[in-house]
Amino acid sequence: MLQPFASSESFTIGVELEVQLVNTHDYNLTKATTELLNRVRAETFAGAINPETTEGMIEVSTGVCCNFEQARSELLGLRDTLVRAADFLNVGVCGGGTNFFQNWYDQRSDGRARSEYLMGLYGALYQQFTIFGQHVHVGCADADSALVLLHSLSRYVPHFIALAASSPFVQGSDTRFQCARLNSVAPFPLAGQAPFVTKWSEFEQYFDRMTKTGLVNSLKDFYWDIRPSPGYGTIEVRVMDTPLRVEWAAAIAAYIQALARYVLVDEPLRLSERDYEVYRTNRFMACRFGLEGTCVNPETGQSVLIRDDILATLDAIAPHARALGGEEGLDQIRRTVTDGLSDATWLRRVYGAHRSLHEVVRQQCRIWRGAQA
């Protein structure tokens, strides 16, 4: 049975980042989660550091944050705590949506009961799930508002993908995608978009029907791009690659936060199940081309560059960013989109300069800990 939706303060945010743990010899993933967790256990910091899927991954997550500055501050504290522990163990830490060297068939579960269950259920699909994403939770006052927010933010999924894209390389090759990470999510039977329902009572009925498939025990079993998290009283945006810098992760969270207030307070959208007719195409264009991709407005049928659509959206949500204290984060968004220098573009430039993916990951580790690009 689906747990009740817990009310939370509207438009608060929480940020989760799945982070790579690499050795400092060839910069492949290394098995260091358990040792790192033992090392940070005695530290004091806001948020949490937890295991995630395999021993080459770790998750850092903020607490409930009111604004961009709080999210950035907590992420910086988590980053610094993790880096200190990793330095002691001679382990590298970095962002990015994929590790360039790991072979999926070498990946093993981290040993937790849920990981073992999923490995047994999905087999090779779950082994290929050694990918790294940013998740942003947005607080909602009630369950029906959460579903309206979920479908409203789905219009902007191409924005989120393009802004965070940092996974151009997979298994030693350039995929020609800006975000190749989501290609590993797509094969799951419960991936993609949530069903178009805007009443929690209808969603509960849908959930009960899905439990009969044998694949669903909880909402965590849905790998949707955006899903409700009733225990937290939030919706969770899940399409972003982990950025190379925590400051950029906080800026993206501020963008999502301001958008959430805009769509619920100003109500600029007319939601319809037809929105999803172009959803997969828009999502693909963002993954393949990033900011230079195009997206189609499902209401007007107009096609526009994702970069231009983000810039127009920044103008529309500016009053909400001011109300939430997110102006600095949105300024970062505007500068980056105007310059066109996404994380994926930067990674390709570093590779072009050095012709070595090992050097690219070494540079990722430097950027993660605060070095300038």
C-alpha positions as CSV (number, residue, x, y, z in Angstrom):
1,M,0.0,0.0,0.0
2,L,1.2,3.5,-0.8
3,Q,2.3,5.5,2.2
4,P,0.4,8.7,2.9
5,F,1.8,11.9,1.5
6,A,3.5,14.0,4.2
7,S,2.9,17.7,4.0
8,S,6.1,19.8,3.7
9,E,6.9,23.5,3.4
10,S,6.2,24.5,-0.2
11,F,9.3,25.2,-2.4
12,T,11.9,24.1,0.1
13,I,14.6,22.0,-1.7
14,G,16.9,19.1,-1.0
15,V,19.8,18.1,-3.3
16,E,21.3,14.6,-3.7
17,L,24.5,13.9,-5.7
18,E,25.8,10.5,-6.7
19,V,29.5,10.8,-6.8
20,Q,32.3,8.8,-8.3
21,L,35.1,7.2,-6.3
22,V,38.2,6.6,-8.4
23,N,41.7,5.3,-7.9
24,T,44.5,7.8,-8.5
25,H,46.4,5.5,-10.9
26,D,44.2,5.0,-13.9
27,Y,41.0,6.8,-12.6
28,N,38.7,3.9,-12.9
29,L,36.1,3.3,-10.2
30,T,37.5,1.9,-7.0
31,K,35.9,0.0,-4.1
32,A,36.1,2.6,-1.4
33,T,32.6,3.3,-0.1
34,T,32.8,1.3,3.1
35,E,36.2,2.8,4.1
36,L,35.1,6.3,3.3
37,L,31.9,5.9,5.4
38,N,33.9,4.7,8.3
39,R,36.2,7.7,7.9
40,V,33.5,10.3,7.9
41,R,31.4,8.8,10.6
42,A,33.1,10.9,13.3
43,E,32.7,14.1,11.3
44,T,30.1,16.8,11.9
45,F,28.3,18.2,8.9
46,A,24.9,19.2,7.6
47,G,23.2,16.6,5.4
48,A,24.2,13.0,4.9
49,I,26.8,10.8,3.2
50,N,25.5,7.4,2.3
51,P,26.3,4.3,0.2
52,E,24.8,4.0,-3.3
53,T,24.4,0.9,-5.5
54,T,28.1,-0.2,-5.8
55,E,31.3,0.3,-3.9
56,G,32.5,2.8,-6.5
57,M,29.7,5.3,-5.7
58,I,28.7,7.4,-2.8
59,E,25.8,9.8,-2.3
60,V,25.9,13.2,-0.6
61,S,22.6,14.9,0.3
62,T,21.7,18.1,1.9
63,G,19.0,18.6,4.5
64,V,15.9,20.6,3.8
65,C,17.1,23.9,2.4
66,C,15.2,27.2,2.0
67,N,17.3,28.8,-0.7
68,F,20.3,28.6,-3.0
69,E,22.8,29.9,-0.5
70,Q,21.9,27.2,2.1
71,A,22.0,24.5,-0.5
72,R,25.4,25.6,-1.8
73,S,26.8,25.9,1.7
74,E,25.7,22.4,2.7
75,L,27.0,20.9,-0.5
76,L,30.3,22.6,0.0
77,G,30.5,21.2,3.5
78,L,29.7,17.7,2.3
79,R,32.2,18.0,-0.5
80,D,35.0,19.1,1.8
81,T,34.2,16.4,4.3
82,L,34.3,13.7,1.6
83,V,37.5,15.1,0.0
84,R,39.4,15.0,3.3
85,A,38.4,11.4,3.9
86,A,39.3,10.5,0.3
87,D,42.7,12.2,0.5
88,F,43.5,10.1,3.6
89,L,42.7,6.9,1.6
90,N,44.4,8.2,-1.6
91,V,41.1,8.0,-3.4
92,G,39.9,10.5,-6.0
93,V,36.3,12.0,-5.9
94,C,34.6,13.6,-8.9
95,G,31.3,14.5,-10.5
96,G,30.2,13.6,-14.0
97,G,27.3,11.4,-15.1
98,T,29.4,8.4,-16.2
99,N,32.8,6.9,-15.4
100,F,34.7,6.6,-18.7
101,F,36.5,3.3,-17.9
102,Q,34.3,1.1,-15.9
103,N,33.0,-2.1,-17.5
104,W,29.4,-2.7,-16.5
105,Y,29.9,-6.5,-16.3
106,D,32.5,-6.0,-13.5
107,Q,30.1,-4.1,-11.3
108,R,28.8,-5.8,-8.1
109,S,26.1,-4.9,-5.6
110,D,27.2,-3.0,-2.5
111,G,25.7,-5.8,-0.4
112,R,22.6,-4.0,0.9
113,A,19.4,-6.0,0.8
114,R,17.7,-3.7,-1.7
115,S,20.8,-3.7,-4.0
116,E,20.9,-7.5,-3.9
117,Y,17.2,-7.7,-4.7
118,L,17.6,-5.3,-7.7
119,M,20.7,-7.1,-9.0
120,G,18.8,-10.4,-8.9
121,L,15.7,-8.9,-10.5
122,Y,17.3,-6.8,-13.3
123,G,20.6,-8.6,-13.8
124,A,22.8,-6.8,-16.4
125,L,20.4,-3.9,-16.5
126,Y,21.3,-3.1,-12.9
127,Q,25.0,-3.7,-13.5
128,Q,24.8,-1.0,-16.2
129,F,23.2,1.3,-13.7
130,T,26.6,2.4,-12.3
131,I,25.8,6.0,-13.4
132,F,25.8,9.2,-11.4
133,G,23.0,11.7,-11.2
134,Q,21.7,14.7,-9.3
135,H,18.3,14.6,-7.7
136,V,16.4,17.6,-6.5
137,H,13.5,17.4,-4.1
138,V,10.9,20.2,-4.0
139,G,8.6,20.5,-1.0
140,C,4.8,20.4,-1.6
141,A,2.0,21.4,0.8
142,D,-0.3,18.5,-0.3
143,A,-0.4,15.4,-2.5
144,D,-2.5,16.9,-5.3
145,S,-0.3,19.9,-5.6
146,A,2.7,17.6,-5.8
147,L,1.2,15.8,-8.9
148,V,0.4,19.1,-10.6
149,L,3.9,20.2,-9.9
150,L,5.3,16.9,-11.3
151,H,3.5,17.3,-14.6
152,S,4.3,21.0,-14.8
153,L,8.0,20.5,-14.4
154,S,7.9,17.7,-17.0
155,R,7.6,20.4,-19.6
156,Y,11.1,21.6,-18.5
157,V,12.9,18.2,-18.5
158,P,14.9,19.2,-21.6
159,H,16.2,22.2,-19.7
160,F,17.3,20.1,-16.7
161,I,19.1,17.5,-18.9
162,A,20.9,20.1,-21.0
163,L,22.0,22.2,-18.0
164,A,23.5,19.3,-16.1
165,A,24.8,17.2,-19.1
166,S,28.2,15.8,-18.2
167,S,28.4,12.3,-19.6
168,P,29.7,12.4,-23.2
169,F,32.1,9.4,-22.8
170,V,31.1,5.8,-22.0
171,Q,33.6,2.8,-21.8
172,G,36.4,4.7,-23.5
173,S,34.4,6.2,-26.4
174,D,32.8,9.5,-27.2
175,T,29.0,8.7,-27.6
176,R,28.3,12.0,-29.4
177,F,25.7,12.6,-26.7
178,Q,25.9,15.4,-24.2
179,C,24.1,13.2,-21.7
180,A,24.7,9.5,-22.4
181,R,23.8,8.5,-18.8
182,L,20.0,8.4,-19.4
183,N,20.6,5.8,-22.1
184,S,21.3,3.4,-19.2
185,V,18.0,4.3,-17.5
186,A,15.7,4.0,-20.6
187,P,15.7,0.1,-20.8
188,F,14.1,-0.3,-17.4
189,P,10.4,-1.2,-17.7
190,L,9.4,1.4,-15.2
191,A,11.5,4.3,-16.6
192,G,10.3,7.4,-18.4
193,Q,7.4,9.7,-17.3
194,A,4.8,9.2,-14.6
195,P,1.2,8.5,-15.6
196,F,-0.9,11.5,-16.2
197,V,-3.0,11.8,-13.1
198,T,-3.4,14.9,-11.0
199,K,-5.3,13.5,-8.0
200,W,-3.6,11.5,-5.3
201,S,-6.6,9.2,-5.0
202,E,-6.2,8.2,-8.6
203,F,-2.5,7.8,-8.2
204,E,-3.1,5.4,-5.3
205,Q,-5.3,3.3,-7.5
206,Y,-2.6,3.2,-10.2
207,F,0.0,2.2,-7.6
208,D,-2.2,-0.6,-6.4
209,R,-2.6,-1.9,-9.9
210,M,1.1,-1.8,-10.5
211,T,2.0,-3.8,-7.4
212,K,0.3,-6.8,-9.1
213,T,3.0,-6.8,-11.8
214,G,5.6,-8.1,-9.3
215,L,8.0,-5.3,-10.1
216,V,6.6,-2.7,-7.7
217,N,6.8,-2.7,-3.9
218,S,7.4,1.0,-3.3
219,L,7.7,4.2,-5.3
220,K,11.5,3.6,-5.4
221,D,10.8,0.9,-7.9
222,F,9.8,3.5,-10.5
223,Y,12.7,5.0,-12.4
224,W,10.6,8.0,-13.6
225,D,12.3,11.2,-14.6
226,I,10.2,12.9,-11.9
227,R,8.4,11.0,-9.2
228,P,6.6,11.8,-5.9
229,S,8.3,11.1,-2.6
230,P,5.4,10.9,-0.2
231,G,7.5,10.2,2.9
232,Y,9.3,13.5,2.4
233,G,6.3,15.4,1.1
234,T,8.2,16.2,-2.1
235,I,8.5,15.6,-5.8
236,E,11.9,14.5,-6.9
237,V,13.5,15.6,-10.2
238,R,15.9,12.8,-11.3
239,V,17.0,13.5,-14.9
240,M,20.2,15.5,-14.2
241,D,23.8,14.1,-14.5
242,T,25.9,14.9,-11.5
243,P,27.6,18.2,-12.3
244,L,31.4,18.6,-12.1
245,R,31.0,21.3,-9.3
246,V,28.7,21.4,-6.3
247,E,28.2,25.1,-6.9
248,W,26.6,24.3,-10.3
249,A,24.5,21.6,-8.7
250,A,23.1,24.3,-6.3
251,A,22.4,26.7,-9.2
252,I,20.4,24.0,-11.0
253,A,18.5,23.3,-7.8
254,A,17.7,27.1,-7.5
255,Y,16.4,27.0,-11.1
256,I,14.1,24.1,-10.4
257,Q,13.0,25.8,-7.2
258,A,12.1,29.1,-8.9
259,L,10.4,27.2,-11.7
260,A,8.3,25.3,-9.2
261,R,7.0,28.5,-7.6
262,Y,6.3,30.0,-11.0
263,V,4.2,27.1,-12.3
264,L,2.2,26.7,-9.1
265,V,1.7,30.4,-8.3
266,D,1.3,31.9,-11.7
267,E,-0.3,28.8,-13.3
268,P,1.0,29.6,-16.8
269,L,0.5,26.1,-18.2
270,R,-2.5,24.2,-19.4
271,L,-1.6,20.6,-18.5
272,S,-2.8,17.8,-20.7
273,E,-1.9,14.2,-21.4
274,R,-1.0,15.4,-24.9
275,D,2.0,17.1,-23.3
276,Y,3.7,13.7,-23.4
277,E,3.3,13.2,-27.1
278,V,6.5,15.1,-27.7
279,Y,8.1,14.3,-24.3
280,R,10.4,11.5,-25.5
281,T,11.5,13.5,-28.5
282,N,12.3,16.6,-26.5
283,R,14.2,14.4,-24.0
284,F,16.2,12.8,-26.7
285,M,17.2,16.1,-28.2
286,A,18.4,17.4,-24.9
287,C,20.5,14.2,-24.3
288,R,22.0,14.2,-27.7
289,F,22.7,17.9,-28.3
290,G,22.4,19.6,-24.9
291,L,21.8,23.3,-25.0
292,E,22.0,23.3,-28.8
293,G,19.1,20.8,-29.1
294,T,15.6,21.8,-29.9
295,C,12.4,21.2,-28.0
296,V,8.7,21.5,-29.1
297,N,6.1,23.3,-27.0
298,P,3.2,20.8,-26.8
299,E,0.6,23.6,-26.6
300,T,1.8,25.7,-29.5
301,G,3.8,23.2,-31.6
302,Q,6.6,25.8,-31.8
303,S,10.1,24.4,-31.9
304,V,12.9,26.4,-30.2
305,L,16.5,25.9,-29.2
306,I,16.7,24.6,-25.6
307,R,19.3,27.4,-24.9
308,D,16.9,30.1,-26.0
309,D,14.0,28.5,-24.1
310,I,16.0,28.5,-20.9
311,L,16.9,32.2,-21.4
312,A,13.3,33.1,-21.9
313,T,12.3,31.0,-18.9
314,L,14.8,32.8,-16.7
315,D,13.1,36.1,-17.5
316,A,9.7,34.6,-16.6
317,I,10.8,33.2,-13.3
318,A,13.0,36.1,-12.2
319,P,10.4,37.5,-9.6
320,H,10.1,34.0,-8.1
321,A,13.9,33.7,-7.8
322,R,14.0,37.0,-6.0
323,A,11.3,35.9,-3.6
324,L,13.1,32.7,-2.8
325,G,16.6,34.2,-2.6
326,G,17.9,32.3,-5.7
327,E,19.0,35.2,-7.9
328,E,22.7,34.4,-7.6
329,G,22.1,30.8,-8.8
330,L,20.0,32.0,-11.7
331,D,22.7,34.5,-12.7
332,Q,25.1,31.5,-12.9
333,I,22.6,29.7,-15.1
334,R,22.3,32.7,-17.4
335,R,26.1,33.2,-17.8
336,T,26.7,29.5,-18.6
337,V,23.8,29.2,-21.1
338,T,24.9,32.4,-22.8
339,D,28.5,31.2,-23.0
340,G,27.4,27.7,-24.1
341,L,30.1,26.0,-22.0
342,S,28.3,23.0,-20.5
343,D,30.2,20.4,-18.4
344,A,30.0,18.0,-21.4
345,T,31.6,20.6,-23.7
346,W,34.3,21.3,-21.1
347,L,35.1,17.5,-20.8
348,R,35.5,17.2,-24.6
349,R,37.7,20.3,-24.7
350,V,40.0,18.7,-22.0
351,Y,40.1,15.5,-24.0
352,G,40.9,17.4,-27.2
353,A,43.8,19.2,-25.5
354,H,45.3,16.0,-23.9
355,R,43.9,13.1,-26.0
356,S,43.7,11.2,-22.7
357,L,40.6,10.2,-20.8
358,H,42.7,9.5,-17.8
359,E,43.8,13.1,-17.8
360,V,40.1,14.2,-18.2
361,V,39.1,12.3,-15.0
362,R,42.1,13.7,-13.2
363,Q,40.9,17.2,-14.1
364,Q,37.4,16.3,-13.0
365,C,38.8,15.4,-9.5
366,R,40.5,18.8,-9.4
367,I,37.4,20.7,-10.4
368,W,35.3,18.8,-7.9
369,R,37.5,19.9,-5.0
370,G,37.4,23.6,-6.1
371,A,40.1,24.2,-8.7
372,Q,39.3,26.6,-11.5
373,A,38.6,25.2,-14.9
